[in-house]
Amino acid sequence: MNTVAKLFEFGSRDARLIADRHTDTVFPIARFASRGQVEKRREELAFNALMAAGLYPLPEKTPLNVRREVVLRCDGYTVEKIMFETRPGFWSTGNLYMPSRLEAPAPAILNVIGHWEKQRLTRAEDADYPQQLANFAKMGFVCLVTDMVGKVDSRQITHEYGRDEKELWCSNALGAQLWNNIRALDLLCGMPEVDENRIGMTGASGGGSQTLLLALVDERVKAAAPINMISLRMQGGCQCENAPGLRRDTENAEMCAMLAPRPLLLAGSTGDWTQCQETEEYPAVLEAYRHYGAEGNVWHYYQAAGHQYNAR
């Protein structure tokens, strides 16, 4: 091989000459030849997610010291204020929507919110969380909804926590939120009103990112609905959805495929980065489910709309 050819071969492997991958890179579809490949990859990605979040090994689970107070009694449901201590001195805040006629143990939903400024209090055309949660409670679900770190009542640290030197120690907003959500599952599993074998999770946008990551690392999430998030084109625009090393050689659609064979609802819209979900991400995820004979456990909903979690 002559010198020019050697230099060309070396240069083709030089990372400085390769286009950077980032959150808006269009990623190729991950393929799996067997169920064994899916399970091996799931183990790798779950480990990687916990490492990036600074949660490997998992921290000690200290007492939750739950505080609950009924604040509204409505037709068919009640609303409670709730706070629980996910780490000593650090609290997660939110609401519990409880069916008035509870058939215990009941199924439960952990509802996490994206970057709507008013969070669980949002009442708008693109998302009406009090109405959504009331509907779930009237259907018989125990519903726990929590604030993002640094939002509404959860302001002990800012939503931008973890930049610069903190990330060198894997201390970041993504890890704080993921740990809050793991402890939220602990709370639900410990409630006598809840059937721990029937806990689902949903969220849109940044809430979809939270849903994806928790379901990936914690199989107590028995069904997941990440809304308007799963895409090969955008992986999340906030640091609470990104941590160093989280998506090393992977992206959200592949991580979503790792939820097989658990029930999964994908939802996308024409007006955001999920615009190709019907023809790209959904078929890719479905392929992983086929290795389990579980094609009937994954559903897709697609509509002409903007970025939202609307009434449809």
DAZI-V10014 format. One record per residue. N is the residue number from 1. RES is the residue in three letters. NEAR is the number of other ideal C-beta (glycine too) atoms within 10 Angstrom. Layout:
n=N res=RES near=NEAR
n=N res=RES near=NEAR
This chain:
n=1 res=MET near=8
n=2 res=ASN near=7
n=3 res=THR near=7
n=4 res=VAL near=8
n=5 res=ALA near=9
n=6 res=LYS near=10
n=7 res=LEU near=11
n=8 res=PHE near=11
n=9 res=GLU near=10
n=10 res=PHE near=10
n=11 res=GLY near=10
n=12 res=SER near=9
n=13 res=ARG near=8
n=14 res=ASP near=8
n=15 res=ALA near=6
n=16 res=ARG near=6
n=17 res=LEU near=9
n=18 res=ILE near=9
n=19 res=ALA near=6
n=20 res=ASP near=7
n=21 res=ARG near=14
n=22 res=HIS near=10
n=23 res=THR near=16
n=24 res=ASP near=11
n=25 res=THR near=15
n=26 res=VAL near=12
n=27 res=PHE near=17
n=28 res=PRO near=10
n=29 res=ILE near=15
n=30 res=ALA near=21
n=31 res=ARG near=11
n=32 res=PHE near=20
n=33 res=ALA near=8
n=34 res=SER near=9
n=35 res=ARG near=15
n=36 res=GLY near=10
n=37 res=GLN near=14
n=38 res=VAL near=21
n=39 res=GLU near=15
n=40 res=LYS near=12
n=41 res=ARG near=18
n=42 res=ARG near=19
n=43 res=GLU near=11
n=44 res=GLU near=14
n=45 res=LEU near=22
n=46 res=ALA near=19
n=47 res=PHE near=12
n=48 res=ASN near=20
n=49 res=ALA near=26
n=50 res=LEU near=21
n=51 res=MET near=17
n=52 res=ALA near=23
n=53 res=ALA near=24
n=54 res=GLY near=20
n=55 res=LEU near=18
n=56 res=TYR near=15
n=57 res=PRO near=6
n=58 res=LEU near=11
n=59 res=PRO near=14
n=60 res=GLU near=7
n=61 res=LYS near=12
n=62 res=THR near=13
n=63 res=PRO near=8
n=64 res=LEU near=17
n=65 res=ASN near=11
n=66 res=VAL near=13
n=67 res=ARG near=13
n=68 res=ARG near=13
n=69 res=GLU near=9
n=70 res=VAL near=11
n=71 res=VAL near=10
n=72 res=LEU near=13
n=73 res=ARG near=9
n=74 res=CYS near=13
n=75 res=ASP near=7
n=76 res=GLY near=13
n=77 res=TYR near=24
n=78 res=THR near=16
n=79 res=VAL near=20
n=80 res=GLU near=16
n=81 res=LYS near=15
n=82 res=ILE near=19
n=83 res=MET near=19
n=84 res=PHE near=21
n=85 res=GLU near=16
n=86 res=THR near=25
n=87 res=ARG near=15
n=88 res=PRO near=9
n=89 res=GLY near=8
n=90 res=PHE near=16
n=91 res=TRP near=17
n=92 res=SER near=26
n=93 res=THR near=21
n=94 res=GLY near=26
n=95 res=ASN near=24
n=96 res=LEU near=25
n=97 res=TYR near=27
n=98 res=MET near=20
n=99 res=PRO near=20
n=100 res=SER near=12
n=101 res=ARG near=8
n=102 res=LEU near=16
n=103 res=GLU near=10
n=104 res=ALA near=11
n=105 res=PRO near=15
n=106 res=ALA near=17
n=107 res=PRO near=19
n=108 res=ALA near=26
n=109 res=ILE near=23
n=110 res=LEU near=26
n=111 res=ASN near=28
n=112 res=VAL near=28
n=113 res=ILE near=26
n=114 res=GLY near=27
n=115 res=HIS near=16
n=116 res=TRP near=22
n=117 res=GLU near=8
n=118 res=LYS near=13
n=119 res=GLN near=23
n=120 res=ARG near=23
n=121 res=LEU near=15
n=122 res=THR near=18
n=123 res=ARG near=10
n=124 res=ALA near=11
n=125 res=GLU near=10
n=126 res=ASP near=16
n=127 res=ALA near=23
n=128 res=ASP near=16
n=129 res=TYR near=22
n=130 res=PRO near=17
n=131 res=GLN near=11
n=132 res=GLN near=22
n=133 res=LEU near=22
n=134 res=ALA near=19
n=135 res=ASN near=16
n=136 res=PHE near=22
n=137 res=ALA near=24
n=138 res=LYS near=16
n=139 res=MET near=13
n=140 res=GLY near=14
n=141 res=PHE near=24
n=142 res=VAL near=25
n=143 res=CYS near=27
n=144 res=LEU near=28
n=145 res=VAL near=27
n=146 res=THR near=32
n=147 res=ASP near=23
n=148 res=MET near=25
n=149 res=VAL near=26
n=150 res=GLY near=17
n=151 res=LYS near=20
n=152 res=VAL near=18
n=153 res=ASP near=17
n=154 res=SER near=22
n=155 res=ARG near=12
n=156 res=GLN near=14
n=157 res=ILE near=13
n=158 res=THR near=12
n=159 res=HIS near=19
n=160 res=GLU near=13
n=161 res=TYR near=19
n=162 res=GLY near=24
n=163 res=ARG near=11
n=164 res=ASP near=6
n=165 res=GLU near=8
n=166 res=LYS near=14
n=167 res=GLU near=19
n=168 res=LEU near=8
n=169 res=TRP near=9
n=170 res=CYS near=19
n=171 res=SER near=15
n=172 res=ASN near=25
n=173 res=ALA near=26
n=174 res=LEU near=29
n=175 res=GLY near=25
n=176 res=ALA near=27
n=177 res=GLN near=29
n=178 res=LEU near=27
n=179 res=TRP near=21
n=180 res=ASN near=25
n=181 res=ASN near=25
n=182 res=ILE near=20
n=183 res=ARG near=21
n=184 res=ALA near=25
n=185 res=LEU near=19
n=186 res=ASP near=15
n=187 res=LEU near=20
n=188 res=LEU near=22
n=189 res=CYS near=14
n=190 res=GLY near=11
n=191 res=MET near=18
n=192 res=PRO near=6
n=193 res=GLU near=15
n=194 res=VAL near=21
n=195 res=ASP near=17
n=196 res=GLU near=14
n=197 res=ASN near=10
n=198 res=ARG near=15
n=199 res=ILE near=23
n=200 res=GLY near=22
n=201 res=MET near=28
n=202 res=THR near=23
n=203 res=GLY near=28
n=204 res=ALA near=28
n=205 res=SER near=26
n=206 res=GLY near=22
n=207 res=GLY near=29
n=208 res=GLY near=29
n=209 res=SER near=28
n=210 res=GLN near=29
n=211 res=THR near=29
n=212 res=LEU near=25
n=213 res=LEU near=27
n=214 res=LEU near=24
n=215 res=ALA near=26
n=216 res=LEU near=21
n=217 res=VAL near=22
n=218 res=ASP near=18
n=219 res=GLU near=11
n=220 res=ARG near=16
n=221 res=VAL near=19
n=222 res=LYS near=17
n=223 res=ALA near=18
n=224 res=ALA near=23
n=225 res=ALA near=23
n=226 res=PRO near=29
n=227 res=ILE near=25
n=228 res=ASN near=28
n=229 res=MET near=30
n=230 res=ILE near=30
n=231 res=SER near=25
n=232 res=LEU near=22
n=233 res=ARG near=20
n=234 res=MET near=19
n=235 res=GLN near=25
n=236 res=GLY near=24
n=237 res=GLY near=15
n=238 res=CYS near=17
n=239 res=GLN near=17
n=240 res=CYS near=27
n=241 res=GLU near=26
n=242 res=ASN near=19
n=243 res=ALA near=23
n=244 res=PRO near=15
n=245 res=GLY near=13
n=246 res=LEU near=20
n=247 res=ARG near=24
n=248 res=ARG near=12
n=249 res=ASP near=11
n=250 res=THR near=18
n=251 res=GLU near=23
n=252 res=ASN near=26
n=253 res=ALA near=25
n=254 res=GLU near=25
n=255 res=MET near=27
n=256 res=CYS near=27
n=257 res=ALA near=27
n=258 res=MET near=25
n=259 res=LEU near=24
n=260 res=ALA near=24
n=261 res=PRO near=18
n=262 res=ARG near=18
n=263 res=PRO near=15
n=264 res=LEU near=25
n=265 res=LEU near=16
n=266 res=LEU near=26
n=267 res=ALA near=25
n=268 res=GLY near=25
n=269 res=SER near=21
n=270 res=THR near=14
n=271 res=GLY near=14
n=272 res=ASP near=18
n=273 res=TRP near=22
n=274 res=THR near=28
n=275 res=GLN near=15
n=276 res=CYS near=15
n=277 res=GLN near=28
n=278 res=GLU near=15
n=279 res=THR near=10
n=280 res=GLU near=18
n=281 res=GLU near=25
n=282 res=TYR near=24
n=283 res=PRO near=13
n=284 res=ALA near=21
n=285 res=VAL near=25
n=286 res=LEU near=19
n=287 res=GLU near=17
n=288 res=ALA near=27
n=289 res=TYR near=20
n=290 res=ARG near=14
n=291 res=HIS near=19
n=292 res=TYR near=14
n=293 res=GLY near=10
n=294 res=ALA near=16
n=295 res=GLU near=13
n=296 res=GLY near=9
n=297 res=ASN near=17
n=298 res=VAL near=22
n=299 res=TRP near=13
n=300 res=HIS near=16
n=301 res=TYR near=15
n=302 res=TYR near=16
n=303 res=GLN near=14
n=304 res=ALA near=7
n=305 res=ALA near=17
n=306 res=GLY near=13
n=307 res=HIS near=17
n=308 res=GLN near=22
n=309 res=TYR near=25
n=310 res=ASN near=17
n=311 res=ALA near=11
n=312 res=ARG near=9
